[in-house]
């Protein structure tokens, strides 16, 4: 399973679908990618940004405007600002299909997740393909930089292009600080989130202390003087906008009492470190959140190379028997993964018991080293880069 580049994936999608949506957080490069793709297509393309007043006003009579561009690929940026657009697109796509135009009609760019977009609009089921664009992944950077790639730099700074490519760690830190403030104070309100920015930023910061753990919504609610339902809604908003991942528990059928709440991760490690007030690798290595930061970084790195034929979860029982990450492969094999920063890792009995519970066919410790070697009881120790290579070849 060698994962293709985002550019290849999107071009291929446009060749078979009338509508393709590139979703991902702000400042991740969606517009740059879309414009580069438009140059590869034989079809004429037009770019529209719904954050621009001059472009937004063109959609006053959106149906009449859109019907003018038959035979043209329309690239519409920040599409979540016009949720009623989806109903119109459905009619236009179906009419053009009857006239023989079936592919590459609309390329939509959005900063809200698929679930949020579908919740606020009429579905384009069967007519649209969703593709998530992430910050720079480890795999992408290894290809770009080859022997110059520094894993710790990617871990510390995160994957947002302007943060990772900054001239220094200090510049990267300042960019992320500005990003967090702008996202809370301007971007989310513009995208229709009606929650006080200070309140949502406080929650985001509190979640950084739960990174890699199960969130106690009632506990956070008491701290913020809000109901657990309100905290749940705000957590879902941060998830919808790609800032937080809620890793769901394994759902196999066994008789043990399983933890059913999701584990929480701040998706970008650089953003996490700013929320933790950690600006250098020296500070990170002495921080109590070191292990959780590494775990989240590894989880995101692994998920970034998997296609949708894989299933991803974690396993934990009420007695704390657990596996950090459970992967179900397309061949229905079960891979149990323990994540350790240490190059001399240790495993407790709980991991082996959990492996029996889920029927693990492969058992791994993904650590911060470069060596690969066998461990006890058919467990294998492996570094992150080597493990990602195995996943891409599976």
N, C-alpha and C positions, 0 to 999 in steps of 0.2 A: 504494500500500500504506500507507494511513493506519492506524497501529497504534492499536487501541482501548485504553481504560484497562484496568488489571488487573481492576477491578470488573466491567466489561462482559464481559471474557473469561471470568471465572469464572462469572458468572450464566448466560451462554450455554452454558457447558460443563455446568452443572448441569441445564439444560433438555433435554440429550440423553444424558447419561451417568449411571449410577447412583452412581459413585464419582468424585470429583475430589480430587486431591492437590495442595496448595500447598506447594512445597518452597523452601527458601531458608535463609540463615544466621540465627543467633539475632539478636534485636534489630532485625529488619528490618521488622516490622510485620505479620506473618502473622496473629496473633490479632486485632488491631484490624481488619484487612481482613475477616477471616472473620465477625466479629460484625456489622460494618456490612452485609455481604452478606445475612446471615440476616434482617435487618430488611426487605430488599427482596423477600423471597419470601413467597408466600401460605402456604407450608407451615410448620408448627410446627417449631422447632429446639431442640436441647439441646446445651450446650457441656460437654465433658469434657476435663480436663487431666491427662495421664498422669504429669506431674511432681508432681501433688498426691496425697498418700497416700490421701486420702479417695476420690478418683476412681479411682486405680489399683486399689484393693482391690475396686471394683465389678466388675473384670474377672477375679476369681478363677474364676468360671464365666462366661466371656465370652459363650459361645454363648447361654446362657439369658438373660443380661442384655440382649444386643443384640436378641434376638427380641421383646422387650417393646415395641419402638419402631417398629412398622410404621406407615407414614404420617408419619413424623417424620424430619427431617434431623438426623443426629447429627454434630456437629463434634467431632472427636477430635484434640487437640493433642499434639505430641511423640510421634507415632505410632511412631517408630523404637524407642521403649522397649518396645514389645510386638510384635515381628516375627511372632510366631505368629498375630497377629490376622488377617493377610491370608488365611490358609487358611479361617478362619471366614467372613470377608466374602464370599468367593467363593461358598460354599454358600448364605448368606443372600440374596445378590443374585440368584442363579439361582432360588431358591425363590420369591422375590417377583416375579420376572419372569414366572414361570408363573401367578401370581395377578394379573398386570396392572400391577404397580408397577415401572416401568422406569427412572425418573430420580430425581435429587436425594435419594439415600438416605444417603450418607456424604460428608462434607467432611473430608479428612484433612490435618493440618498437620504438617510434618516438617522437621527441621534437617539431614537427611542426603540425599545425592543419590539420584536415581532408581536408579542402578546399585547403590548400597549397599543400598537398601531391597529391590530385587528379588533381590539376592544372598542376603539373609537371610530371605526370605519366599517363599511360593508366589505366582507371578505372577497378576495380575488382568487379563491380556491381554484386550482387547476389552470390558472392563468399567470401566476407569479411564482418566482423562486427567490427565497430569502438567502442572502449570503452575509455572514458576519465578518466584518473587517476588524481585526484586533490590533493593538499596538504591536511593535516589532516583536516577533517571536524569537526564541533562541535559535530555532532552525533557520529562519531567514537570515539572521545576523551571522551565523556560521558560514552560510553561502556567500554573503556579502563581504565578510572580513577575513574568512579563511583562518590562517594561523594567527592573525592579529586579534581574533575575537577573545574578549575577556568576560568570562561568565560572571565574575563578581561585579563588574561594572553594570551589566544588564540587571543583575539582582538588586544592586543598590539604587540605580537610577530609574528602574522601570523601563517600559518599552515605548512610551510616547515619543515620537521622533524628535521633537524639540528638546525633550529632557535627555534622552539617550545621547543625542549628537551634540549637546552643549559643550562649550570649550573647556569647562571645568566642573567639578562636583558642586562648587558653590553656585555657578550659573544654572546648573541643573536643578539644584534645590530651590533657587529663586523662581525658576519657571514653574515648578510644581506648586509652589506657594501661590503664585498668581493664578494658576489654573484652578486650584481649589476655590479661591475667593471668587473668581469670575464665574465659575460653574454654579456656585451657590447663589450669588447675588444677581447675576444677569441671565445666564443661559437657561437654568431650570424655570425661572419665572416666565421667560419668553416662550418656553415650550409648554406653558400651561399648568405648571406645578404651583398650586396655590398654598404653599406652606412657607412660613417665615424662614428666610435663608439662615438666620442664626440658629434656629431650632434644628433644621436639617443638618447643618454643619456640625452641631454638637452631637447629634446622633451618629453621624459618620465617624467622628473622632472616637466616640465611645465604642463603636463597632470594631475599631482597630485593636482594642484591648481584648476583644473576643475572637480575633482572627484565628481560624483553625479550630474553633470550639462551637458548641451549641449555644445559641443566644437564649438567655432567660428574658423573655419579653416583659414579663411582669416586673422583674428587678430593674430593668432599664426604665420602664414606665414610671416606677416609684421615684427613681432618681431624677427624672425629667418632669415629674408631676403630670404625666399623661397616662391614658389607659393603654393596656397592652394591645388593644385593637388599633389604636392610633399608631403605636410603634410598629406594629405589623404592616400597616398601610405605608408608612414612611420607609420601612425596610424594603418593601416591594418596589417603591419608586426608585430607590437607589439601585435595585436589581434591574429594573426596566431600562435604566439609563447606563447600564454596563459598568457601574462602579463597584458593585458587590456581586459575588456569586453565592448562591444558596445550593450547596451540594446535598443532594437528597440521599436518604438512607437506603441501604440495600433492602429489597422488598421480597426476597425469597420466602418460601413457605416452610418455616421451621417452627417448632413448638416453644422456643425460648422467647422471652419478652424483650423486644427490640426497642431501642430508642427510635422515635418516629419523627423527630424534628430535624431540620436541615443543619448542616455545619455552615458557618459563615466565613467567607474569605473576602478581603479587599482585593479586587482582581489584579490591580497593577501594583507591583511591589514597591515602585518608587513613590506612588501616592500613599501607600501604607506607611512608608518610612517618614514621610512628612507629617502624617497624622500622628505618628509616634514621637515626633520631634527628634528624629535621628537623621543626621546630615552626612555622616562619614562612615566608612566601613569600620573604623576603630570603635565608634560609638555603637554601631550595630552588633559587633562581636561581643560587646560587654553588656548588651541590653537583655533583660529577661525575656523579651519577645523574639529573641534570635531564632529559636527552634520553630516557632509558629510562622515566622516570616519565611524561613526556608521551606517549610511545608507548603505554604500557599504558593510560593514561587514554583515549586516542583509540580504541584497540582495543575496550575495554569499552563505550565510548559508542556505537560503531558497532554492535557485536553486539547491544546492548540494543534497537535499533529494527528488527532483522531478524526475520522469521518463519522457520519451519523449512523453507521452500522455498528458502532461500539456503544456499549452502555457503561455509564460512569456513576459510581455511588461510593458511600463509605459504610462500614459495618460496626455497630456497637450494640451490646446488650445492656440491660439494666444493671448487670454486675461488672460493667466496664471491660468486658471482653471485646476487643476491637481490632479493626484493620483501617489504616488511614485512607486507603483508596482501593476500591474493587473495580476491576475492569472486566467486562464480559466481551469477548472478542466476537467478530462476525461468525467464527466457527463454534461459538457457544462454550469456549474455554473460559475458565475463571482465573484471573490473575490477581493475586493478593499482593499489595504493595505497602511496605512500611517505609516511611520517610524519615531519615536521620541525617543531621548535618555532620555528625562525627564520622571520622574515617576509621574509628574502632567501635562500630555499633554493637549494641546488645539488644537481645529480644527477650521479652517476658513470656511466660506460659500462655498468657491471654491471646497473643498473636497466633500461636499454633492451634489453640482451641478454636479460635475464630476461623482459621483456615479449614478446619474440619467441618465447621458449621456450614460454610458456604460452598464446600466441595472444591477448594482451590486446586487447579491443575498446575499452576506456576506460582512460585513464591519468591518475592524480591525484596531486597533492601536497597532503596535508591539513596545514595549518600553524597557527601560533598567531595569525594575523592575521584581519582581517575582509574583506579584499579578495578578489575572484575575477578571475583574469585568465589568458590563455593563456601557456604556457611553451613551451620548445622541443619539436619533434617530437611535436606533438599531445598534449602533457601540459598539464593545467590545474591551476593553483594555486587552492586554495579553503580558507576557514576551516572549523573544525569545525562550527559551528552551521549554516552554509549547506549543508555536505555532508550533515548529518543530515536537513535538510529535503528534499534531493534523494532520499535513501533512502526517506523516508516517503512520497514521492509516486510512487515507482517501482513 
